[in-house]
Amino acid sequence: MTDHLRDFARELESETAQPERLALHIGGLVEPNLDILHYLAGLDALADEAEDRLLPGLRGGDLLHALLHVLGEQMGFQGNLGNYYDPGNSFLHLVIEKRRGLPITLSLLYMAVARRMGIRLDGMGFPAHFMLRYQDNLGSWLLDPFHRGVVQEADAAAYLTDVFRQPVQLHSAVAEYAVSSRMLLLRLLNNLRNVYLSNNIFHQALAVLDYMVLVEPDEPELWRDRGLLHIQNGEMLAAESDLRRYFTRRDRLHLFWAEPEASFPGLPGLGWEGNPSTSSGHRRSPTNEEREVMAALGHIRATIGRVN
């Protein structure tokens, strides 16, 4: 059986890491024996087919419209509007097979296919929607594989307003919404985690967080959330270890050893907003979030019958 989490970690540290390879390893969550090379070859074949169908010499918005026509209409890659919250929409190998996906997974597929054709598309993480940006000497355009739209960069807010049928304001220049491969993966994984949590599939949400902490190991809230899910699954020692990492990354390790100020009423929620620590933060009183985590630690220690 392939250890996809181990291979994901190794690939993540590679200077030549490709987001589609990393995304395929995430598919190991549902198919432990997933053949990564088979699906990479499938992307190669898609690129060859798309290149054969594209007219030569296209540039600017015409190139993007042609890509949408070939990949979207002729080859059938579409947004899964009828079953948007199906976890399968977040797994690239299933998107390749079923030709249905989310904005982010369709964008990832377009990026991978286009790169094999010598076309650079950059991921753009707008509020509540993911698109792609293409630039050449004629200008800069945004490509939306999910809604099959092409728009000039300057019209991004107007386009999103039309998509969501309510006013959308962008508070930064469009270029600032460009995402790195790590940010793309984290956003994809966060979507998947939320789907599992909303359906109370806690063991799968926990497995998703195993990937997330590899992508962003310095993010305290990811360790907090993984620790709380370990509690949900009855894994108290693992939970305690993760909550220690949470306090360490907030520079508040002394709270890990402190006695909780309130009894543990049940599992804390997963949607807190934390307050960042400062250089003198260790002198602050615990935030509400930190008190909840301390209460969770009290529950852990009571359960395993020891107090550190």
C-alpha positions as CSV (number, residue, x, y, z in Angstrom):
1,M,0.0,0.0,0.0
2,T,1.4,3.4,-1.0
3,D,2.0,5.8,1.9
4,H,0.5,8.9,0.2
5,L,1.0,11.2,3.2
6,R,4.7,10.4,3.3
7,D,5.0,10.9,-0.5
8,F,3.0,14.1,-0.2
9,A,5.5,15.4,2.4
10,R,8.5,14.5,0.3
11,E,7.0,16.1,-2.8
12,L,6.1,19.2,-0.9
13,E,9.7,19.9,-0.1
14,S,10.9,19.3,-3.7
15,E,12.0,22.3,-5.6
16,T,10.2,20.9,-8.7
17,A,7.0,20.1,-6.9
18,Q,3.9,20.3,-9.1
19,P,0.6,21.1,-7.5
20,E,-1.2,18.4,-9.5
21,R,1.2,15.7,-8.2
22,L,0.5,16.9,-4.6
23,A,-3.2,17.0,-5.2
24,L,-3.2,13.4,-6.6
25,H,-1.5,12.2,-3.4
26,I,-4.4,13.7,-1.4
27,G,-6.5,11.2,-3.3
28,G,-4.9,8.6,-1.1
29,L,-7.4,9.6,1.5
30,V,-10.1,7.7,-0.5
31,E,-8.0,5.3,-2.6
32,P,-4.9,4.1,-0.7
33,N,-3.6,2.3,-3.8
34,L,-4.1,5.2,-6.1
35,D,-1.7,5.1,-9.1
36,I,-0.3,8.6,-9.3
37,L,1.7,7.9,-12.5
38,H,-1.5,6.7,-14.3
39,Y,-3.2,10.0,-13.7
40,L,-0.2,12.1,-14.5
41,A,-0.1,10.3,-17.8
42,G,-3.8,11.1,-18.2
43,L,-3.0,14.8,-17.8
44,D,-0.3,14.4,-20.5
45,A,-2.9,12.8,-22.8
46,L,-5.4,15.6,-22.1
47,A,-2.8,18.2,-23.0
48,D,-1.9,16.4,-26.2
49,E,-5.5,16.2,-27.2
50,A,-6.2,19.8,-26.3
51,E,-3.2,21.0,-28.2
52,D,-4.4,19.2,-31.3
53,R,-7.8,20.9,-31.1
54,L,-6.5,24.4,-30.5
55,L,-5.9,26.7,-33.5
56,P,-2.3,27.9,-33.6
57,G,-1.3,31.4,-32.8
58,L,-4.1,32.4,-30.5
59,R,-3.3,35.0,-27.8
60,G,-5.0,37.0,-25.1
61,G,-8.7,36.5,-24.4
62,D,-9.1,34.5,-27.7
63,L,-6.7,31.8,-26.3
64,L,-8.7,31.6,-23.1
65,H,-12.1,31.3,-24.9
66,A,-10.5,28.5,-27.0
67,L,-9.3,26.7,-23.9
68,L,-12.8,26.9,-22.4
69,H,-14.3,25.6,-25.6
70,V,-11.9,22.7,-25.9
71,L,-11.6,21.6,-22.3
72,G,-15.1,22.6,-21.2
73,E,-17.4,22.0,-24.1
74,Q,-15.6,19.5,-26.3
75,M,-13.8,17.4,-23.6
76,G,-16.6,17.9,-21.0
77,F,-14.9,19.3,-17.9
78,Q,-17.6,21.1,-16.0
79,G,-18.6,22.5,-12.6
80,N,-20.5,20.0,-10.5
81,L,-23.5,22.3,-9.8
82,G,-25.9,19.4,-9.1
83,N,-23.7,18.0,-6.3
84,Y,-21.4,20.8,-5.3
85,Y,-20.7,19.4,-1.8
86,D,-19.7,15.9,-2.9
87,P,-16.2,15.2,-1.4
88,G,-15.2,13.7,-4.8
89,N,-15.2,17.2,-6.3
90,S,-12.0,17.9,-4.3
91,F,-10.0,14.9,-5.5
92,L,-8.2,15.6,-8.7
93,H,-8.1,11.9,-9.9
94,L,-11.9,11.8,-9.6
95,V,-12.2,15.1,-11.5
96,I,-10.1,13.6,-14.3
97,E,-12.3,10.5,-14.4
98,K,-15.7,12.1,-14.0
99,R,-15.0,15.5,-15.6
100,R,-16.8,17.2,-12.8
101,G,-15.3,19.4,-10.1
102,L,-15.2,22.5,-8.0
103,P,-13.8,25.9,-9.1
104,I,-10.4,25.1,-7.5
105,T,-10.0,21.5,-8.8
106,L,-11.1,22.5,-12.3
107,S,-8.7,25.4,-12.1
108,L,-5.9,23.0,-11.0
109,L,-6.7,20.8,-14.0
110,Y,-6.6,23.7,-16.4
111,M,-3.3,24.8,-14.9
112,A,-1.7,21.4,-15.3
113,V,-3.0,20.9,-18.8
114,A,-2.0,24.4,-20.0
115,R,1.5,24.1,-18.5
116,R,2.0,21.0,-20.6
117,M,1.1,23.1,-23.6
118,G,3.5,25.9,-22.7
119,I,0.8,28.2,-21.4
120,R,1.1,29.7,-17.9
121,L,-2.1,30.1,-15.9
122,D,-1.8,31.3,-12.3
123,G,-4.2,30.4,-9.5
124,M,-6.3,33.3,-8.1
125,G,-7.9,32.9,-4.7
126,F,-10.7,35.4,-4.7
127,P,-13.2,35.6,-1.8
128,A,-15.5,32.5,-2.1
129,H,-14.3,31.7,-5.6
130,F,-11.2,30.4,-7.4
131,M,-10.2,31.4,-10.9
132,L,-7.1,31.7,-13.1
133,R,-5.1,34.5,-14.5
134,Y,-3.4,34.6,-17.9
135,Q,-1.1,37.4,-19.1
136,D,0.6,38.2,-22.3
137,N,1.7,41.3,-24.2
138,L,-1.9,42.0,-25.1
139,G,-3.0,42.3,-21.5
140,S,-4.2,40.3,-18.5
141,W,-7.4,38.2,-18.3
142,L,-9.2,36.0,-15.7
143,L,-10.5,32.6,-16.7
144,D,-13.3,30.9,-14.7
145,P,-13.5,27.1,-15.7
146,F,-16.4,26.6,-13.4
147,H,-18.8,29.2,-14.9
148,R,-16.9,29.2,-18.2
149,G,-16.2,32.9,-18.1
150,V,-13.4,35.0,-19.5
151,V,-13.0,38.6,-18.3
152,Q,-10.4,41.3,-18.3
153,E,-8.6,41.7,-15.0
154,A,-9.9,45.2,-14.5
155,D,-13.5,43.8,-14.5
156,A,-12.9,41.2,-11.8
157,A,-15.2,42.7,-9.2
158,A,-18.0,43.2,-11.6
159,Y,-17.7,39.7,-12.8
160,L,-17.8,38.3,-9.3
161,T,-20.8,40.5,-8.5
162,D,-22.6,39.0,-11.5
163,V,-21.6,35.4,-10.5
164,F,-22.8,35.8,-6.9
165,R,-25.7,38.2,-7.7
166,Q,-24.7,40.5,-4.9
167,P,-22.1,43.3,-4.7
168,V,-18.5,42.0,-4.4
169,Q,-15.8,44.4,-3.6
170,L,-12.1,43.6,-3.9
171,H,-10.1,45.3,-1.2
172,S,-6.7,44.6,-2.9
173,A,-5.3,44.8,-6.4
174,V,-6.2,41.7,-8.4
175,A,-2.5,40.6,-8.5
176,E,-2.5,40.3,-4.7
177,Y,-5.1,37.4,-4.9
178,A,-2.5,35.2,-6.7
179,V,-1.8,32.1,-4.7
180,S,1.3,29.9,-4.3
181,S,1.0,26.1,-4.8
182,R,0.9,25.7,-1.0
183,M,-1.9,28.2,-0.6
184,L,-3.8,26.5,-3.4
185,L,-3.4,23.1,-1.7
186,L,-4.4,24.5,1.7
187,R,-7.5,26.0,0.2
188,L,-8.4,22.8,-1.5
189,L,-7.8,20.8,1.7
190,N,-9.9,23.3,3.8
191,N,-12.8,22.8,1.4
192,L,-12.5,19.1,1.9
193,R,-12.2,19.3,5.7
194,N,-15.3,21.5,5.8
195,V,-17.4,19.0,3.8
196,Y,-16.4,16.1,6.1
197,L,-17.0,18.2,9.3
198,S,-20.5,19.3,8.0
199,N,-21.3,15.6,7.6
200,N,-19.8,14.6,11.0
201,I,-17.2,12.4,9.3
202,F,-14.6,13.2,11.9
203,H,-12.0,10.5,11.0
204,Q,-11.8,11.8,7.5
205,A,-11.6,15.4,8.6
206,L,-8.7,14.3,10.9
207,A,-7.0,12.6,8.0
208,V,-7.3,15.9,5.9
209,L,-5.7,17.8,8.7
210,D,-2.7,15.4,8.6
211,Y,-2.1,16.9,5.2
212,M,-2.9,20.5,6.2
213,V,-0.3,20.6,9.0
214,L,2.3,19.5,6.5
215,V,1.5,22.3,4.2
216,E,1.3,25.0,6.9
217,P,3.1,23.6,10.0
218,D,3.5,27.0,11.7
219,E,-0.3,27.7,11.7
220,P,-1.5,27.3,15.3
221,E,-5.1,26.8,14.5
222,L,-4.4,23.8,12.4
223,W,-2.8,22.0,15.4
224,R,-5.7,23.1,17.6
225,D,-8.2,21.7,15.2
226,R,-6.4,18.5,14.7
227,G,-6.0,18.1,18.5
228,L,-9.8,18.6,19.0
229,L,-10.5,16.0,16.3
230,H,-8.2,13.6,18.1
231,I,-10.4,14.1,21.2
232,Q,-13.5,13.4,19.1
233,N,-11.9,10.1,18.0
234,G,-10.8,9.2,21.5
235,E,-7.1,9.6,20.8
236,M,-6.1,11.6,23.9
237,L,-2.3,11.3,23.8
238,A,-2.3,12.5,20.2
239,A,-4.7,15.3,21.1
240,E,-2.5,16.5,24.0
241,S,0.6,16.5,21.7
242,D,-1.2,18.6,19.1
243,L,-2.6,21.1,21.6
244,R,1.0,21.5,23.0
245,R,2.1,22.4,19.4
246,Y,-0.8,24.9,19.3
247,F,0.4,26.8,22.4
248,T,4.0,26.5,21.3
249,R,3.3,28.2,18.0
250,R,1.4,31.0,19.8
251,D,4.4,31.5,22.1
252,R,2.1,30.6,25.0
253,L,3.4,27.3,26.1
254,H,3.0,28.2,29.8
255,L,-0.8,27.9,29.3
256,F,-0.3,24.2,28.2
257,W,0.8,23.5,31.8
258,A,-1.7,25.7,33.5
259,E,-4.8,24.4,35.3
260,P,-8.0,25.1,33.3
261,E,-10.2,27.6,34.9
262,A,-13.5,25.9,33.9
263,S,-14.7,22.3,33.7
264,F,-14.8,20.8,30.3
265,P,-18.4,21.1,29.0
266,G,-18.0,19.3,25.7
267,L,-15.9,19.6,22.6
268,P,-15.0,23.2,21.7
269,G,-16.1,24.4,18.3
270,L,-13.7,24.5,15.4
271,G,-14.4,28.1,14.2
272,W,-12.8,30.3,16.8
273,E,-11.0,33.5,15.9
274,G,-7.7,33.7,17.8
275,N,-5.8,36.7,18.9
276,P,-2.2,36.8,17.7
277,S,0.5,36.8,20.4
278,T,3.0,39.6,20.7
279,S,6.5,39.6,22.1
280,S,5.0,40.2,25.5
281,G,2.0,38.0,24.9
282,H,2.9,35.5,27.5
283,R,1.9,38.0,30.1
284,R,-1.6,38.4,28.7
285,S,-4.6,36.7,30.2
286,P,-5.8,33.7,28.2
287,T,-8.1,34.6,25.3
288,N,-11.5,32.9,25.1
289,E,-10.1,30.5,22.5
290,E,-7.1,29.7,24.7
291,R,-9.5,29.0,27.7
292,E,-11.5,26.6,25.6
293,V,-8.3,24.8,24.6
294,M,-7.2,24.7,28.2
295,A,-10.5,23.2,29.2
296,A,-10.0,20.6,26.4
297,L,-6.6,19.8,28.0
298,G,-8.3,19.3,31.3
299,H,-10.7,16.8,29.8
300,I,-7.8,15.0,28.1
301,R,-5.9,14.7,31.4
302,A,-8.9,13.6,33.3
303,T,-9.6,11.0,30.7
304,I,-6.2,9.5,30.7
305,G,-5.9,9.8,34.5
306,R,-2.9,12.0,34.8
307,V,-2.0,15.7,35.2
308,N,1.3,17.0,33.8
